[in-house]
Amino acid sequence: MVLKSVLREPLVHFLLFALLIFAAYRAIGTDAKDRPDSIVVTAPKIEQMAILFTKTWQRSPTAEELKGLIDDYVKEEILVRQALALGLDKDDTVVRRRLRQKMEFLNVADADALGATDAELEAYLAANPRAFDVDAKLAFQQIFLNRERRGETVARDATSNLQVLLTNPAVDYTSLGDATMLPSDLPLTDKTSIAQTFGMDFAEALDKAPVGQWTGPVLSSFGFHLVRVVERKPGRVPSLDEVRDAVTREWINAKRRKLDDQRFAELLKGYVVRIESLTDAKTSP
């Protein structure tokens, strides 16, 4: 009874089937793999197929399923060899692009294996400060004047409201201007986000405005504004500890590009490249 239950296990079927394959290879001869017309399905390859099947289907393959995987691999190998023999890989954009990617991945692996010292990362940060800048931040209040509603009087109305704000600081600024969905009071917000909402010209003007004083009118993509900068935090280059991961990532990318350029330059030395001009090309009328 125990023997029968053991024989029903899929893993036992897999092992027995693998043993049969190995026995067949031994019968063919140990030098079969050296023959150009030989296809050897190695034990590690069979194990890889079984593991992939198990991960996909959450169970071990049966002997029949494993045979199907091996048959499919052999079929693929034969068809690929025939395609290469017929030159079907040549001038195929997809194949060429894939082969190029594989070659470039070799450089990626080498670059990923490199480890940057703090001195190298500090030097990279110093050489590329704008890539890691901490954006300037501004907190401000704004009064909106709708030029479509006010027409030609919008500029004059803005100047009039500004005089009210400057002569009477206690006035409720939210009672002035026109209704809008734009917030009247913005907390510290990075300059890039402000530019995305109000426009770059508005963000630049705001960055130059004095702190704590109403000024304007400032033109945005929406209309006229009176603005008061409440707080400003200027942009700065961060310390390495603040952006270590980002600097490391970009350092590795730079190393990849450098390795790729160096290796390609070495490969290029083995070729003679001739580029024809358009006048050299044969064209039909």
C-alpha positions in Angstrom: 0.0 0.0 0.0 2.8 2.4 0.9 4.6 1.6 -2.3 1.5 2.4 -4.4 0.9 5.7 -2.6 4.5 6.7 -3.3 4.3 5.8 -6.9 1.3 8.1 -7.3 3.3 11.2 -6.3 4.0 13.6 -9.2 7.5 14.3 -7.9 8.3 10.6 -8.2 7.0 10.6 -11.8 9.2 13.6 -12.5 12.4 11.9 -11.1 11.7 8.7 -13.0 11.1 10.6 -16.2 14.3 12.6 -15.7 16.3 9.3 -15.1 14.9 7.9 -18.3 16.1 11.0 -20.2 19.6 10.8 -18.6 19.8 7.1 -19.5 18.9 7.9 -23.1 21.6 10.5 -23.3 24.2 8.1 -21.9 23.2 5.5 -24.4 23.7 8.0 -27.3 27.2 8.8 -26.0 28.9 11.3 -23.9 30.2 13.3 -26.9 26.7 13.9 -28.3 26.6 17.5 -27.1 29.7 18.3 -29.1 28.0 17.4 -32.4 26.5 20.4 -34.4 23.3 18.5 -35.0 22.9 17.5 -31.3 20.4 19.1 -28.9 21.1 18.3 -25.3 18.5 19.1 -22.7 20.6 19.3 -19.6 19.5 18.4 -16.1 19.6 22.1 -14.9 17.5 23.1 -17.9 14.9 20.4 -17.0 14.9 21.6 -13.4 14.5 25.2 -14.5 11.4 24.2 -16.6 9.9 22.3 -13.6 10.5 25.2 -11.2 9.0 27.7 -13.6 6.0 25.5 -14.1 5.6 25.1 -10.3 5.8 28.8 -9.7 3.2 29.4 -12.4 0.7 26.7 -11.5 1.5 26.3 -7.8 2.1 22.5 -8.2 4.7 20.2 -9.7 4.4 19.1 -13.3 3.2 15.6 -14.1 5.5 13.4 -16.2 3.3 14.1 -19.2 3.5 17.8 -18.6 7.2 17.8 -18.1 7.6 15.8 -21.4 5.5 18.5 -23.1 7.8 21.2 -21.8 10.9 19.4 -23.0 9.3 18.7 -26.4 8.5 22.4 -26.8 12.0 23.4 -25.8 13.5 21.0 -28.4 11.1 22.2 -31.1 12.0 25.8 -30.3 15.7 25.0 -30.4 15.4 23.3 -33.8 13.3 26.1 -35.3 15.6 28.8 -34.0 18.7 27.0 -35.5 16.9 26.6 -38.8 15.9 30.3 -38.8 19.5 31.3 -38.1 20.8 29.0 -40.8 18.3 30.7 -43.3 19.5 34.1 -42.1 16.0 35.1 -40.9 17.5 37.1 -38.1 19.2 39.5 -40.5 17.6 42.9 -41.2 14.9 42.1 -38.6 14.4 45.3 -36.6 12.9 43.5 -33.6 15.7 40.9 -33.4 18.4 43.6 -33.9 16.9 45.7 -31.2 16.7 42.8 -28.8 20.4 41.8 -29.5 21.5 45.3 -28.9 19.6 45.5 -25.6 21.3 42.2 -24.5 24.7 43.7 -25.3 23.9 46.9 -23.4 22.7 44.8 -20.5 26.2 43.4 -20.1 27.5 46.9 -19.4 24.6 47.5 -17.0 25.5 44.5 -15.0 29.1 45.6 -14.8 28.1 49.2 -13.7 25.7 47.9 -11.1 28.5 45.9 -9.6 30.5 49.1 -9.0 30.3 50.8 -5.6 30.6 54.5 -5.3 32.6 56.0 -2.4 31.3 59.1 -0.6 34.0 61.1 -2.2 32.8 60.1 -5.7 29.2 60.8 -4.8 30.1 64.2 -3.4 32.1 65.0 -6.5 29.1 64.0 -8.7 26.7 66.1 -6.7 29.1 69.1 -6.9 29.4 68.7 -10.7 25.6 68.3 -11.2 24.0 70.5 -8.6 20.9 71.5 -10.7 19.9 67.8 -11.0 19.4 67.6 -7.3 18.4 71.2 -6.3 15.8 71.6 -3.6 13.2 73.9 -5.2 12.5 77.3 -3.6 9.3 77.4 -1.6 6.9 80.3 -1.0 3.9 80.9 1.2 1.7 83.7 -0.1 -1.8 85.4 -0.1 -3.4 86.6 -3.3 -6.4 88.6 -4.4 -7.8 87.8 -7.8 -9.3 90.3 -10.3 -11.2 88.9 -13.2 -10.3 90.8 -16.4 -13.2 89.3 -18.3 -15.6 90.6 -15.7 -13.9 94.0 -15.2 -12.8 94.6 -18.8 -10.7 97.8 -19.3 -10.9 98.8 -15.7 -9.1 95.7 -14.3 -5.7 97.4 -14.1 -7.1 100.5 -12.5 -9.2 98.4 -10.0 -6.0 96.5 -9.1 -4.1 99.7 -8.3 -7.0 101.0 -6.3 -7.2 97.8 -4.2 -3.5 97.9 -3.7 -3.7 101.4 -2.2 -6.4 100.2 0.2 -4.2 97.4 1.4 -1.1 99.6 1.8 -2.9 102.4 3.7 -5.1 100.1 5.8 -3.2 96.9 6.7 -6.0 95.8 9.0 -8.5 95.4 6.1 -9.8 92.0 5.4 -8.1 91.2 2.1 -10.5 88.3 1.4 -13.3 90.9 1.0 -11.5 92.4 -2.0 -11.3 91.1 -5.5 -13.5 88.6 -7.4 -14.7 85.2 -6.6 -12.4 82.4 -7.8 -11.7 78.7 -7.2 -8.0 79.6 -6.6 -7.0 79.6 -2.9 -6.5 83.0 -1.3 -3.9 81.7 1.1 -1.3 79.2 0.1 1.1 77.5 2.6 4.7 76.8 1.7 4.6 75.4 -1.8 7.5 74.7 -4.1 8.0 77.1 -6.9 7.5 74.5 -9.6 4.1 73.6 -8.3 3.1 77.3 -8.2 4.3 77.7 -11.8 2.2 74.7 -12.8 -0.9 76.4 -11.4 -0.4 80.1 -12.0 2.2 80.1 -14.8 6.0 80.5 -14.8 5.9 84.4 -15.1 3.7 84.5 -11.9 6.1 82.2 -10.0 9.1 84.3 -11.0 7.4 87.6 -10.0 6.4 86.0 -6.7 9.9 84.9 -6.0 11.2 88.5 -6.5 8.4 90.1 -4.4 9.2 91.5 -1.0 8.2 89.4 2.0 5.3 90.8 4.1 4.2 93.5 1.7 1.3 93.6 -0.7 2.4 94.2 -4.3 1.1 93.9 -7.8 -0.7 93.6 -10.0 0.9 90.3 -11.1 -0.4 88.7 -14.2 -1.1 85.0 -14.3 -2.8 82.7 -16.8 -6.1 83.4 -15.0 -5.9 87.2 -14.7 -4.6 89.9 -12.4 -3.5 89.3 -8.8 -2.4 91.3 -5.8 0.0 89.2 -3.8 1.8 89.2 -0.5 4.6 86.8 0.2 4.3 85.5 3.8 7.4 83.3 3.8 10.2 82.4 1.4 12.6 79.5 1.5 15.2 79.9 -1.2 16.3 76.9 -3.3 19.5 75.2 -2.4 21.8 72.3 -3.2 21.1 69.6 -0.6 23.7 67.7 1.3 24.7 64.2 0.1 22.8 62.5 3.0 19.6 64.2 1.9 19.8 62.8 -1.7 22.1 59.9 -1.4 19.9 57.4 -3.2 19.2 59.8 -6.1 22.9 60.7 -6.5 23.9 57.0 -6.3 21.3 56.1 -9.0 22.5 58.9 -11.3 26.2 58.1 -10.6 25.6 54.5 -11.7 23.7 55.6 -14.8 26.6 57.9 -15.7 29.0 54.9 -15.2 26.8 52.8 -17.5 27.0 55.3 -20.2 30.7 55.7 -19.9 31.3 51.9 -19.9 29.0 51.6 -23.0 30.9 54.4 -24.8 34.3 52.9 -23.9 33.4 49.3 -25.0 31.7 50.5 -28.2 34.8 52.5 -29.0 36.9 49.3 -28.6 34.5 47.3 -30.8 34.5 50.0 -33.4 38.3 49.7 -33.9 37.7 46.2 -35.3 35.5 47.6 -38.1 35.9 49.7 -41.2 32.8 51.9 -41.6 32.0 53.5 -44.9 29.0 55.8 -45.2 27.7 56.4 -48.7 26.4 59.8 -49.7 23.0 60.1 -51.3 24.7 60.6 -54.7 26.3 57.2 -54.3 23.0 55.4 -53.8 21.4 53.9 -56.8 17.9 55.2 -57.2 15.2 54.3 -59.7 13.6 57.2 -61.8 
